[in-house]
């Protein structure tokens, strides 16, 4: 069993809970309500504050600030949480904030994500597994990013936006509306350009599945969006089509980025 190692210059407040084999590098600060899972590594100059849990084998790189109070003027100091899953890579200058009372009190990050330098996850977000935020991506409060989403560098995601599983957002894109699963979105004000074909192929989608998704998008783009989705959901569809239809018919605070005809 690996021993926990804490650099003499690091501060670990009384009350913090450290798993087996945790490594805390120079000049880190770990708050009294923090829980670090087995083999978590804080490289150096990392701040972990608040009621924050970091899952096993996650590595946090220098100057990241994890769990500090939300950047929300409505926040009044209430105790809220940030829960980060296992095996994430959280790079330099990343910020992740806990929830707010008005948003449910929890920000949640899944497993196996890569959060590149200077990316930001705001309060009350839910981030799935195997998500990649490229350098300087800003995800605003109350957003949902499902599994395997990739957001390109210098992009922004508006508050309350949902991005469906496997979608890809191109660099320098402002996402202001919900993004369908497996969609490809880019542009100064994001426009849906079609399917994320690279991601679909990586996940094993065959030609028939991709062709069915393309046909569904064409139908959605030609008619009343929700009504068309409702009609299509009543018939026989592939699993990926069902995923898209369920996403459209699910609860949303935003409109949708529509397929371009």
Secondary structure as UniProt FT lines:
FT   STRAND          5..6
FT   TURN            8..9
FT   STRAND          11..12
FT   TURN            14..15
FT   STRAND          17..18
FT   TURN            20..21
FT   STRAND          23..24
FT   TURN            26..27
FT   STRAND          29..30
FT   TURN            32..33
FT   STRAND          35..36
FT   TURN            38..39
FT   STRAND          41..42
FT   STRAND          47..48
FT   STRAND          51..54
FT   TURN            56..57
FT   STRAND          59..60
FT   TURN            62..63
FT   STRAND          65..66
FT   TURN            73..74
FT   STRAND          81..84
FT   STRAND          89..90
FT   TURN            92..93
FT   STRAND          95..96
FT   HELIX           101..103
FT   STRAND          106..109
FT   STRAND          114..115
FT   TURN            117..118
FT   STRAND          120..121
FT   TURN            123..124
FT   STRAND          126..127
FT   TURN            129..130
FT   STRAND          132..133
FT   TURN            135..136
FT   STRAND          138..139
FT   TURN            141..142
FT   STRAND          144..145
FT   TURN            147..148
FT   STRAND          150..151
FT   TURN            153..154
FT   STRAND          156..157
FT   TURN            159..160
FT   STRAND          162..163
FT   TURN            165..166
FT   STRAND          168..169
FT   TURN            171..172
FT   STRAND          174..175
FT   STRAND          178..179
FT   TURN            181..182
FT   STRAND          183..186
FT   TURN            187..188
FT   STRAND          191..195
FT   HELIX           197..202
FT   TURN            203..204
FT   HELIX           207..222
FT   HELIX           225..233
FT   HELIX           239..249
//
